[in-house]
Amino acid sequence: MMIQQKSSGGLHLIPSETKLLADRIVFLEGEIDADSANEFGREMLFLVHEDPEAPITVIINSEGGEVNSGLLVYDIIRTCGVPVRTVCTGKAFSMAAVILACGTMKRCALPHAEILIHEPLLGNRISGSTSSLKSISDSLLTIKRKMNAILAELTGHSEDEIDQATSYDHLLNAEEAREFGFIDEIIDFRNIAARR
């Protein structure tokens, strides 16, 4: 979508994404994969370089995706040194739920947002030798322990409580997500652009 922006040279049409990025709003939408994580990293790097102190808002509407790509986004938010507010506008499923919870400023959701957590999943059909399958299984259990530890830190629950909550698809509405510790507050749409 193109929007009009006034400048000393008159009115100019610019993409809405450009205006939102200038307002320090970054989107994480759709599947989290290497491409979306790298794009997120480029946008965050630009914003941190532009102003290493001004807050950034990350708007999330994602079904989740690859753990490694999600952990890249997680590391960027947690280590960029800039206050980051995360906002779920529709859904934050799986890895996106971890990213929602990792905001360093405020963690918010719209009233009808949904958050889903579960154990790490294998996305592809598995085949191979017994040794290969054991290696894959061991790796998956290591990832599960790592993700449980991260969620425990972010939500204030014990790793055992997280392990129990993620043993099945656990769908939370916004109020339940606040009670569980994924978000700090439920906000209205008009509050998304507010820098607080």
C-alpha positions in Angstrom: 0.0 0.0 0.0 1.3 3.5 -0.9 0.7 6.4 1.4 1.3 10.2 1.0 4.0 11.8 3.0 4.7 15.6 3.1 8.2 16.9 2.8 9.7 20.3 1.9 9.5 19.1 -1.7 5.8 18.5 -1.6 3.8 15.3 -1.4 5.5 12.0 -2.1 4.1 8.4 -2.3 6.0 5.9 -0.2 5.3 2.3 0.8 3.4 2.0 4.1 6.1 -0.4 5.3 8.7 2.4 4.9 6.7 4.8 7.0 6.1 2.2 9.7 9.8 1.3 9.8 10.6 5.0 10.1 8.3 5.0 13.1 10.3 2.0 14.5 7.6 -0.6 13.9 8.8 -4.0 12.6 6.5 -6.9 11.5 7.0 -10.6 12.0 4.3 -12.2 10.0 3.6 -15.7 8.5 6.1 -18.5 8.8 9.3 -17.9 10.7 12.1 -19.2 8.4 15.6 -18.2 7.4 14.3 -15.5 5.0 11.9 -13.8 7.5 14.5 -14.0 10.3 17.2 -12.4 8.1 14.8 -9.7 7.0 13.9 -9.0 10.6 17.6 -8.9 11.5 18.3 -6.3 8.7 15.4 -4.1 9.8 16.5 -4.3 13.5 20.1 -3.6 12.6 19.0 -0.5 10.7 16.9 0.8 13.5 19.5 0.1 16.2 22.1 1.9 14.1 19.7 4.9 13.5 19.0 5.3 17.2 20.5 2.9 19.8 18.2 4.0 22.5 14.7 4.6 21.1 12.2 1.8 21.6 11.1 -0.5 18.8 7.7 -2.2 18.5 7.6 -5.7 17.0 4.1 -6.7 15.7 3.6 -10.4 15.6 1.0 -12.4 13.6 2.6 -15.8 13.0 2.0 -19.5 13.1 5.6 -20.0 14.1 8.2 -21.9 12.2 11.8 -23.1 12.4 13.4 -23.2 15.8 16.8 -22.0 14.6 15.3 -19.1 12.7 13.1 -18.2 15.7 16.1 -18.3 18.0 17.9 -15.8 15.7 14.9 -13.4 16.2 14.9 -14.1 19.9 18.7 -13.4 20.2 18.3 -10.1 18.2 15.5 -8.9 20.5 17.2 -9.9 23.7 20.7 -8.6 22.9 20.1 -5.5 20.7 20.3 -3.2 23.7 17.2 -1.3 22.6 13.9 -1.5 24.5 11.6 -3.8 22.4 7.9 -4.0 22.9 6.2 -7.1 21.4 2.6 -7.0 20.3 0.5 -10.0 19.2 -2.2 -8.8 16.8 -3.7 -12.1 15.7 -1.8 -15.2 16.6 1.6 -16.1 18.1 1.9 -19.9 17.7 4.8 -22.1 18.6 8.1 -20.2 18.1 6.2 -17.0 17.6 4.9 -17.4 21.2 8.5 -17.5 22.5 9.3 -14.3 20.5 6.2 -12.6 21.9 7.3 -13.4 25.4 10.8 -12.2 24.9 10.0 -8.5 24.6 12.3 -6.4 26.8 9.9 -3.5 27.3 6.2 -4.4 27.3 4.7 -7.6 26.0 1.2 -7.0 24.7 -1.7 -8.6 22.8 -5.0 -7.4 21.3 -8.1 -8.7 23.1 -8.8 -11.6 20.7 -5.2 -12.7 20.0 -4.3 -16.3 20.5 -1.1 -17.9 21.8 -0.2 -21.5 21.2 2.6 -23.5 22.8 3.7 -27.1 22.3 6.7 -29.3 22.2 9.1 -28.8 19.2 7.8 -30.7 16.1 9.6 -32.5 13.3 8.5 -30.8 10.1 9.7 -33.3 7.5 9.1 -37.0 7.1 11.9 -38.9 8.8 13.9 -41.7 7.4 17.3 -43.2 7.8 19.3 -45.6 9.9 18.6 -46.4 13.5 21.7 -44.4 14.5 20.5 -41.4 12.5 17.0 -41.6 14.0 18.5 -41.8 17.5 20.7 -38.8 16.8 17.6 -36.9 15.5 15.7 -37.9 18.6 18.5 -36.8 21.0 18.7 -33.5 19.1 15.0 -32.9 19.4 15.1 -33.6 23.2 18.0 -31.1 23.5 15.9 -28.5 21.7 12.9 -29.2 23.9 15.0 -28.7 27.1 16.4 -25.5 25.7 13.0 -24.1 24.7 11.5 -25.1 28.1 14.4 -23.3 29.9 13.8 -20.1 27.8 10.0 -20.2 28.4 10.5 -20.8 32.1 12.8 -17.7 32.3 10.4 -15.5 30.3 7.2 -16.5 32.0 8.4 -17.1 35.6 7.2 -20.8 35.6 9.4 -23.7 36.5 10.8 -25.9 33.7 8.6 -28.7 34.9 5.5 -26.5 34.6 6.5 -25.5 31.1 7.2 -29.2 30.2 3.7 -30.1 31.3 2.1 -27.1 29.5 3.9 -27.9 26.3 3.2 -31.6 26.3 0.2 -31.0 24.1 -1.1 -28.1 22.0 -1.9 -25.5 24.6 -4.0 -22.7 23.1 -4.3 -19.5 25.3 -6.5 -16.5 24.7 -5.2 -13.0 25.6 -6.3 -13.1 29.2 -4.9 -16.6 29.7 -1.6 -15.5 28.1 -1.4 -12.7 30.6 -2.1 -15.0 33.5 0.5 -17.5 32.2 3.2 -14.7 31.9 3.5 -14.5 28.1 2.3 -10.9 28.0 2.1 -8.0 30.4 -1.1 -6.3 29.1 -4.0 -6.5 26.7 -4.2 -3.4 24.6 -6.5 -1.8 22.0 -5.5 -1.4 18.4 -5.1 2.4 18.8 -2.4 1.7 21.4 -0.1 -0.2 19.0 1.6 3.0 17.7 2.0 4.5 21.2 5.6 4.4 22.4 5.3 3.3 26.0 
